[in-house]
Amino acid sequence: MATTNPTAINVNDPGLITLVNKLQDVFTTVGVQNPIDLPQIAVVGSQSSGKSSVLENIVGRDFLPRGTGIVTRRPLILQLINRPPANNQVNGTKDVKTSDAESNVDEWGEFLHIPGQKFFDFNKIREEIIRETESKTGRNAGISPAPINLRIYSPNVLTLTLVDLPGLTKVPVGDQPRDIERQIRDMVLKYISKPNAIILAVTAANTDLANSDGLKLAREVDPEGQRTIGVLTKVDLMDEGTDVVDILAGRIIPLRLGYVPVVNRGQRDIENKKAISYALEHERQFFENHKAYRNKAAYCGTPYLARKLNLILMMHIKQTLPDIKARIQSSLQKYTAELAQLGDSMLGNSSNIVLNMITEFTNDYRGVLEGKNQELTATELSGGARISFVYHELYANGIKAVDPFDQVKDNDIRTVLVNSSGPSPSLFVGTAAFELIVKKQIKRLEEPSLKCVSLVYDELVRILSQLLATPMFRRYPALKEKFHAVVIAFFKKAMDPTNKLVRDLVAMEACYINTGHPDFINGSRAMAIVHERHNANKPVQVDPKTGKALPPAVPPRSQSPSLDGNEGSGFFGSFFSSKNKKKMAAMEPPPPTLKASGTLSEKEVQEVEVIKLLITSYFNIVRRTMIDMVPKAIMLNLVQWTKEEMQRELLENMYKTAELDDLLKESDFTIRRRKECQQMVESLTRASEIVNQVQ
Ligand SMILES: Nc1nc2c(ncn2[C@@H]2O[C@H](COP(=O)(O)OP(=O)(O)OP(=O)(O)O)[C@@H](O)[C@H]2O)c(=O)[nH]1
């Protein structure tokens, strides 16, 4: 038979459906989700419209649970597989005739949840369906979307895959959940909305077609009626003189695939245990003898429906086959690649693996820092580029944001000036005051500089985590942990000399103020600028960025102070203000803290401005130096150092033979995933062989 010959399945052969069933087989046994969505025929309709009866007639056997109320409570995926009688083929003996009630060696069912067990007794199949339904839904009328998979092998069926779904209901009965209607609807929709599902919409002919729940739901997902077949049951129960001829002709609700009228056994036939063979015969006679259907009897009844379904399914598969092939191929590629990435379970000796991983890690670390990493993305900066960002954006701006004058006010400068001149009033601007202030401000640069070191450290840790996120490290979690611990310890070790160097850089700047720096605006030049401004009666504005004097933009802030030492002016002016007159008279000792206050004299104003000009100019030089030098220090003692010494450090700390085997224990994930991938590759390879049989 063509269906059993593996080398030649033609698209015009019903073997195509066998092929789909084989594919389904391949994937269901794998136990992982099926990557290929195969076409199925889903049966929908209101409760008691006759869905189960239609299915049983198609199968030709009684095997579905019957009763009142909602009987189908879980989806039943029914695979019918046409299989020639074994004794006919093997022994050439005559077919053993059996009645419906008896078991037949050539007809049996198998449940996916009880693999390997053949059910020859169809009553037992019914019992198992009931038992399995109740195991998920309980005895009450609850429903469950978990499907039951049943396969029926028989010489008397056409190869088809059908899904029996719970009947659409409106009113909950007994202790059914209140939202039973929605639950069933959702479940049914799940099956019929797939674009490759064929919808068998069952409607009792003695009810109004326009009110058919099955058709209504089918129309929601297939508004054009492209993949819906109408089945009209209970044609025998129609009122005398009425028939379904208008429906069949597509004059009521047209469907591209048309309608098939059927006659199933009535309730009484079932109770009287009338055989299905009797029902099919009864159905045939009904259509052949009915005056409305007589001339189209060939297009009526269950056998015609089965053939039509088979044909539709076949056409459907034929259409979707190229897509199925492509999907199998791409899944196969995906899983093969993943399998390769997971590696063999038996790799070379452990010291080689660790050695290779150390070398690879070191190269990658270097690569990331140097921007040579292959997996560079265009979406974000990585490795070295991020460190560069830390230097040139974060650090540079952090340093620029340190403003000496947010802490040093004019009055403070004045105090220092007075102090540094000692007990005798100063004659000219004291460099001592300038140095004192500028040194203090330079020390403030230590904090952002050390912060820069720690930001770069964070970046290195980030790179480390990226490098440890590879499948190779996922495979060996102990090795990954060890790498992590060794590298972090290494980074931390490198932090001490780095921090020290950076601290020293700041200390160097604070230690010696090089007033001979070529970029420094020297004292006489500063004084000249200030004098010039003051002569023009304008205060000097200093550009905080360049330290250069700016043309004045605002009117003078302070009035020119008087020089005659009036009360309230001069350095001690405010202290000896009126409220302190008593103290003045008493000549009490000065208070514990004494600050400069009061209005500044012209000379003082100029002195303060000169000092500020000098501070700004010098501080800018130092800032530039730090922005230049601190990254170099960090590169030297942290980045470059770890880059160059990484391999040695790793070898020293990891390459200990005693530990190697423990480090190379594969993760459970790797072991499990490898198995899954192997199964998938196996199944997909089989699937690919199966679909490739189709010319
Ligand atoms: N006379 C007659 N009775 C039918 C026909 N089809 C179904 N019935 C009867 O209608 C009743 C319901 O049929 P089922 O096949 O159980 O209906 P169902 O849609 O599967 O029901 P649920 O699974 O509960 O939704 C049964 O008593 C059948 O005997 C038919 O074509 N003619």
The ligand as a Gaussian input file, in Angstrom:
#p B3LYP/6-31G(d) Opt

LIG

0 1
 N      -32.859000      11.011000      16.086000
 C      -31.663000      11.491000      16.130000
 N      -31.104000      11.682000      17.311000
 C      -29.848000      12.146000      17.344000
 C      -29.116000      12.461000      16.169000
 N      -27.909000      12.902000      16.525000
 C      -27.867000      12.875000      17.861000
 N      -29.008000      12.437000      18.365000
 C      -29.340000      12.288000      19.770000
 O      -29.088000      13.522000      20.401000
 C      -28.550000      13.324000      21.693000
 C      -27.257000      14.086000      21.843000
 O      -26.289000      13.553000      20.985000
 P      -24.748000      13.585000      21.300000
 O      -24.081000      13.003000      20.128000
 O      -24.477000      12.988000      22.632000
 O      -24.546000      15.126000      21.376000
 P      -23.250000      15.920000      21.758000
 O      -23.312000      17.156000      20.958000
 O      -22.058000      15.091000      21.600000
 O      -23.445000      16.252000      23.283000
 P      -22.426000      16.847000      24.350000
 O      -21.106000      16.172000      24.190000
 O      -23.028000      16.597000      25.661000
 O      -22.345000      18.291000      24.053000
 C      -28.390000      11.837000      21.853000
 O      -29.478000      11.348000      22.572000
 C      -28.424000      11.305000      20.449000
 O      -28.986000      10.006000      20.392000
 C      -29.772000      12.249000      14.919000
 O      -29.208000      12.497000      13.846000
 N      -31.019000      11.754000      14.965000

